[in-house]
């Protein structure tokens, strides 16, 4: 990788960069003077604060708790927990704060560990005064010991100096299942969502790692789809059809196959958020003449919505390298393709135009003409992405788009011939 030095670099240059992520959130670790618990099995509460991940506190039963004493009242902003067998099961718990050990306020309710790591995971909450921090356990997802809550290590931190860090990571299990979510079991055919929530309380559909064979179709506003393994078995993995306020996050998508254009995610609608999904070698079989995109949207008479306020963050979409542009190789032609009103041979639909997008923190492995094609969207920020593919160029932006900014904090691999547009120096928006 090489650093993009200035916004004035010509579009024909072969470029790379190092990421300049800007200041990260930091918080002081607070001293825990003692740990007590409602019960244990011989693995006592002191084991959770001894700095040793090979020891643990364990307690059985719904509502079992461990309490950490900070010695005096101070401001608390987050809690880091490492879970016993945390890479094999998900634990459900509450976090409570108290200044006197008698009156408690719940700052996290029904939180869930990722189930993907035994290392510490940080849980951020609203800053508050406390001497005592209590974790109340509600068991775990294992089949043979589900009544247990077991923590190998805990640390408590004060308020952060910047924006709170995200604990969301790519793929299934990278986001917790919230209380009240609709739990989706394995599906042997296409799964259609036709009931949503409200703008402030969207309805969450959570597969918890279960597999949907046949793809997902969303036909409702105010919906979150997460933690699904999608085996498409057809041309679209997840399809959101003219909906508002839809979040597609932490899904693993594969099995996309022809005929027709092949898209891991196809969406239409304002306030769409595509976050932390993975699509690794997601096309099955010989794609032939099919066009293969991770994300695609357009405006036409059949799909009239010109999508505004779109977020595409934290996704990982990587396909086989295809430097010879062989139609038989199931490579990713484009990470993102967006065509606005009257573009790409389409007609009809909303003439207002797509606008206000951010494409950030994605890992992109395309291999054809360009990684991102924007034909009409306005005011688009491209920032902090890692381009690891081998297309001719990174960006193709037509004269129908205005206000597209490609920031120098993107990383561009050496196998691209050029960025394809002027580079804006410095870090992009958060």
C-alpha positions in Angstrom: 0.0 0.0 0.0 1.1 3.6 -0.6 -0.3 6.8 0.9 -2.5 9.1 -1.1 -0.7 12.4 -0.7 -3.0 15.1 -2.0 -6.4 15.8 -3.4 -4.8 17.1 -6.6 -3.5 13.7 -7.7 -4.8 12.9 -11.2 -7.3 10.1 -11.7 -5.0 8.2 -13.9 -2.3 7.6 -11.2 -1.8 4.2 -9.7 -2.4 4.8 -6.0 -2.6 3.3 -2.6 -2.8 4.7 1.0 -2.5 4.0 4.6 -5.5 4.3 6.8 -5.7 7.5 8.9 -8.6 6.5 11.2 -8.5 9.6 13.4 -8.7 9.7 17.1 -10.3 6.6 18.7 -12.4 6.6 21.9 -10.3 6.0 25.0 -11.3 5.5 28.6 -9.4 5.1 31.9 -9.5 1.6 33.4 -10.8 1.8 37.0 -9.5 -0.2 39.9 -11.7 -2.9 41.2 -10.9 -3.4 44.9 -13.1 -6.5 45.5 -15.5 -8.9 43.8 -18.4 -10.7 45.5 -21.1 -12.9 44.1 -24.5 -14.4 45.0 -23.1 -17.9 44.6 -20.3 -19.9 43.0 -19.4 -23.5 42.3 -15.9 -23.3 43.9 -14.7 -21.0 41.1 -15.0 -17.8 43.2 -15.6 -14.2 42.2 -11.9 -13.2 42.8 -11.0 -15.2 39.8 -12.8 -12.6 37.6 -10.4 -9.8 38.6 -7.0 -11.7 38.9 -5.8 -10.9 35.4 -5.8 -14.6 34.4 -8.1 -15.8 31.6 -7.5 -19.4 32.6 -9.5 -18.9 35.9 -13.2 -18.0 36.2 -16.1 -17.2 38.4 -19.1 -19.4 37.8 -22.6 -19.3 39.2 -25.8 -21.2 38.3 -29.4 -20.0 38.0 -31.4 -17.2 36.4 -30.5 -14.0 38.3 -27.1 -15.1 39.7 -24.8 -12.1 40.0 -21.3 -10.9 40.5 -20.5 -7.5 41.9 -17.4 -5.4 41.5 -16.5 -2.8 44.1 -14.6 0.3 42.8 -13.8 1.6 46.4 -15.6 4.9 46.0 -18.2 6.6 43.8 -16.9 7.5 40.4 -18.2 7.9 36.8 -18.5 4.6 35.0 -18.9 4.3 31.2 -18.3 0.7 30.1 -17.6 -2.8 31.2 -15.3 -5.4 29.6 -16.1 -9.1 30.1 -14.3 -12.2 28.9 -16.7 -15.2 29.0 -15.8 -18.8 29.8 -16.3 -20.8 26.5 -17.2 -17.5 25.0 -16.3 -18.7 21.5 -18.8 -21.5 21.7 -21.9 -20.1 23.5 -23.7 -16.8 24.0 -24.4 -15.5 27.5 -27.3 -13.2 28.3 -27.0 -10.7 31.1 -27.9 -7.3 32.7 -25.5 -4.6 33.9 -26.5 -2.6 37.0 -24.9 0.4 38.8 -25.2 1.4 42.4 -23.7 4.1 44.6 -24.5 2.4 47.9 -24.9 -1.3 47.1 -28.6 -1.2 47.9 -30.3 0.9 45.2 -29.5 -0.3 41.6 -30.1 1.2 38.2 -30.0 -1.1 35.1 -27.9 0.4 32.3 -27.9 -2.7 30.1 -30.8 -5.2 30.0 -30.9 -8.5 28.2 -27.5 -7.9 26.6 -25.9 -10.9 24.8 -22.2 -11.8 24.3 -21.2 -12.5 20.7 -20.5 -16.2 21.1 -17.5 -15.9 18.8 -14.6 -15.2 21.2 -13.1 -16.0 24.6 -11.3 -12.6 24.6 -12.7 -9.6 26.4 -15.7 -7.8 24.8 -16.5 -4.2 25.7 -20.1 -3.2 26.5 -20.7 0.6 26.5 -23.5 2.3 28.3 -24.6 5.8 29.4 -22.1 7.3 31.8 -23.2 7.2 35.4 -22.0 7.5 39.0 -21.3 4.2 40.8 -19.2 2.5 43.4 -20.6 -0.9 42.5 -21.0 -2.5 39.1 -23.1 -5.7 39.1 -23.5 -8.3 36.3 -26.7 -10.3 36.6 -26.6 -13.5 34.6 -29.5 -15.2 32.7 -27.7 -18.3 31.4 -26.2 -19.1 28.1 -27.0 -20.8 24.8 -25.4 -24.1 25.4 -27.6 -27.2 25.4 -26.0 -29.0 28.4 -25.1 -26.2 30.8 -27.4 -23.3 29.9 -28.1 -22.3 33.5 -24.5 -21.1 34.1 -23.0 -17.7 34.0 -19.2 -17.9 33.8 -16.8 -14.9 33.5 -13.0 -15.3 33.2 -12.1 -11.7 33.5 -13.7 -8.3 34.0 -12.6 -4.7 33.9 -14.6 -1.5 34.4 -13.8 1.8 32.6 -14.7 5.4 33.1 -16.2 7.8 30.5 -14.6 7.8 27.1 -12.7 10.7 25.7 -14.4 10.4 22.3 -17.2 8.6 20.6 -18.1 5.3 22.2 -16.3 2.4 20.6 -18.4 -0.1 18.6 -18.4 -3.8 19.6 -20.0 -4.7 16.3 -17.7 -7.0 14.1 -18.4 -8.4 10.7 -20.5 -11.5 10.1 -22.9 -13.6 12.0 -22.5 -13.2 15.8 -21.0 -9.7 15.5 -24.0 -8.0 17.0 -26.0 -9.0 20.0 -29.6 -10.2 19.9 -31.8 -7.6 21.6 -34.6 -8.3 23.9 -37.9 -8.9 22.1 -36.3 -9.9 18.8 -38.1 -12.4 16.5 -35.9 -15.5 16.5 -35.8 -17.0 13.0 -35.2 -20.7 12.9 -33.6 -22.6 9.9 -35.6 -22.0 6.7 -35.7 -24.4 3.7 -37.2 -21.8 1.3 -37.3 -18.1 0.7 -38.0 -16.1 3.9 -40.4 -13.1 3.5 -40.6 -10.3 6.1 -43.9 -8.4 5.7 -44.3 -6.9 9.2 -42.2 -4.0 10.6 -42.1 -1.9 13.7 -41.9 1.8 14.1 -39.2 4.4 13.2 -38.0 4.5 16.9 -38.5 0.8 17.6 -37.9 -1.3 14.4 -38.8 -4.9 14.4 -35.7 -7.1 14.7 -35.5 -10.5 13.0 -32.5 -12.4 14.3 -31.4 -15.8 13.0 -28.8 -16.3 15.7 -26.7 -18.2 13.1 -29.5 -20.2 11.6 -29.6 -20.7 7.8 -32.1 -19.4 5.3 -32.0 -21.3 2.0 -33.7 -19.4 -0.8 -32.8 -15.8 0.2 -34.6 -13.1 2.2 -37.2 -10.7 0.9 -38.1 -7.6 3.0 -41.5 -6.0 2.3 -41.9 -3.8 5.3 -40.6 -0.5 6.8 -38.7 -0.3 10.1 -37.0 -3.7 10.0 -33.7 -5.1 11.1 -32.4 -8.4 9.7 -29.3 -9.8 11.4 -27.2 -12.8 12.2 -28.5 -14.9 9.3 -26.6 -17.4 7.2 -28.2 -16.8 3.8 -27.8 -19.5 1.2 -29.5 -17.7 -1.7 -30.0 -20.5 -4.2 -31.1 -17.8 -6.7 -29.9 -14.4 -8.0 -30.4 -12.3 -4.9 -29.3 -13.0 -1.3 -31.2 -10.3 0.5 -33.8 -8.1 -1.3 -35.4 -5.0 0.3 -38.2 -3.8 -1.9 -39.0 -0.1 -1.6 -38.9 0.1 2.2 -37.9 2.9 4.7 -35.6 2.4 7.6 -34.3 -1.1 6.9 -31.1 -2.4 8.5 -29.3 -5.4 7.0 -26.5 -6.3 9.4 -24.2 -9.2 10.3 -25.4 -11.7 7.8 -23.2 -14.2 5.9 -24.3 -14.4 2.3 -23.4 -17.1 -0.2 -25.0 -19.4 -2.8 -26.0 -16.6 -5.2 -26.5 -18.1 -8.7 -27.9 -17.3 -12.1 -29.6 -16.7 -14.3 -29.8 -12.9 -14.2 -27.7 -10.2 -12.5 -26.2 -11.7 -9.3 -26.4 -9.5 -6.2 -25.6 -10.4 -2.6 -27.8 -7.5 -1.5 -30.4 -5.5 -3.6 -32.1 -2.6 -1.9 -34.5 0.2 -2.6 -35.6 2.7 0.1 -34.6 5.7 2.2 -32.6 5.2 5.5 -31.2 1.8 4.4 -28.2 0.7 6.5 -26.0 -2.2 5.2 -23.7 -3.0 8.1 -21.0 -5.6 8.9 -22.2 -8.3 6.5 -19.9 -10.8 4.9 -20.0 -12.2 1.4 -16.9 -14.3 0.7 -16.9 -16.0 -2.7 -20.7 -15.6 -2.7 -21.4 -16.7 -6.2 -22.0 -20.4 -6.8 -21.2 -22.1 -10.1 -20.2 -20.5 -13.4 -21.7 -17.0 -13.6 -21.4 -16.9 -17.4 -22.5 -13.5 -18.7 -24.2 -12.5 -15.4 -23.1 -9.2 -13.7 -22.0 -9.8 -10.1 -22.3 -7.1 -7.5 -22.2 -7.1 -3.7 -24.8 -4.3 -3.5 -27.0 -2.9 -6.3 -29.8 -0.4 -6.4 -31.4 1.6 -9.2 -34.4 3.8 -10.1 -37.0 2.7 -12.7 -40.7 2.5 -13.2 -40.8 -0.8 -11.4 -38.5 0.4 -8.6 -39.4 4.1 -8.3 -37.6 4.9 -5.0 -34.4 7.1 -5.2 -32.8 6.0 -2.0 -31.6 8.8 0.3 -29.6 8.7 3.6 -27.8 5.3 3.0 -25.1 3.9 5.1 -22.8 1.1 3.9 -20.4 0.3 6.7 -18.1 -2.5 7.9 -18.9 -5.1 5.3 -16.5 -7.6 3.9 -17.1 -8.6 0.3 -14.3 -10.5 -1.4 -14.3 -12.8 -4.4 -11.8 -14.8 -6.4 -9.1 -12.8 -8.2 -9.8 -12.5 -11.9 -7.2 -10.4 -13.6 -7.9 -12.0 -17.0 -11.6 -11.0 -16.7 -12.7 -14.6 -17.4 -16.6 -14.9 -17.4 -16.3 -18.3 -15.9 -14.7 -17.1 -12.7 -17.3 -16.0 -10.0 -15.5 -12.8 -9.1 -17.1 -9.6 -7.8 -17.6 -7.2 -10.7 -18.5 -4.3 -8.4 -18.8 -3.9 -4.6 -21.5 -1.2 -5.2 -23.5 -0.2 -8.3 -26.0 2.6 -8.0 -28.0 4.1 -10.9 -30.3 7.0 -10.3 -33.3 8.2 -12.3 -32.9 7.9 -16.0 -29.5 6.3 -15.8 -28.2 2.9 -17.1 -31.0 2.7 -19.6 -33.7 2.8 -16.9 -36.8 5.0 -17.1 -39.5 6.1 -14.7 -39.4 6.5 -11.0 -38.5 9.2 -8.5 -36.9 12.2 -10.2 -35.7 13.7 -6.9 -32.4 11.7 -7.0 -30.3 9.6 -4.6 -28.4 11.6 -2.0 -26.5 11.6 1.3 -24.6 8.3 1.4 -21.6 7.1 3.3 -19.5 4.1 2.3 -17.0 3.5 5.2 -14.8 0.9 6.8 -15.5 -1.9 4.3 -13.1 -4.5 3.0 -13.6 -4.8 -0.8 -12.2 -7.5 -3.1 -13.5 -6.9 -6.6 -12.0 -8.0 -9.9 -13.4 -6.4 -13.1 -13.8 -2.8 -14.3 -14.3 -0.8 -11.0 -15.0 -1.4 -7.3 -17.7 1.3 -7.1 -19.9 2.8 -9.8 -22.0 5.8 -9.0 -24.3 7.0 -11.8 -26.4 9.7 -10.2 -26.1 9.6 -6.4 -25.1 12.9 -4.9 -23.2 13.8 -1.8 -21.4 10.5 -1.2 -18.5 10.0 1.2 -16.1 7.1 0.5 -13.8 6.8 3.6 -11.6 4.3 5.5 -12.2 1.4 3.1 -9.7 -1.2 2.3 -9.7 -2.0 -1.5 -7.9 -5.4 -1.9 -9.1 -6.3 -5.4 -7.7 -6.0 -8.9 -10.2 -4.1 -11.0 -9.0 -1.5 -13.6 -9.9 1.3 -11.2 -11.5 1.9 -7.8 -14.2 4.5 -8.7 -16.3 5.3 -11.7 -18.4 8.4 -11.1 -20.5 9.7 -14.0 -21.4 13.4 -14.6 -24.8 12.7 -13.2 -23.3 12.6 -9.7 -22.1 15.6 -7.7 -20.5 15.9 -4.3 -18.7 12.5 -4.4 -15.6 12.6 -2.1 -13.0 9.8 -2.1 -10.8 10.5 1.0 -7.1 9.8 1.4 -7.8 7.6 4.4 -8.9 4.8 2.1 -6.4 2.0 1.4 -5.9 1.1 -2.2 -4.1 -2.1 -3.2 -1.3 -2.2 -5.8 -3.4 -4.3 -8.3 -5.7 -1.4 -9.2 -4.5 0.8 -12.1 -5.9 4.0 -10.7 -8.4 5.5 -8.2 -10.4 6.9 -11.1 -11.2 10.3 -9.5 -9.7 13.1 -7.6 -8.8 12.3 -4.0 -9.8 14.5 -1.1 -7.0 14.8 1.4 -7.4 13.9 5.1 -9.9 11.7 7.0 -13.5 11.4 6.0 -16.6 11.7 8.2 -17.2 9.3 11.1 
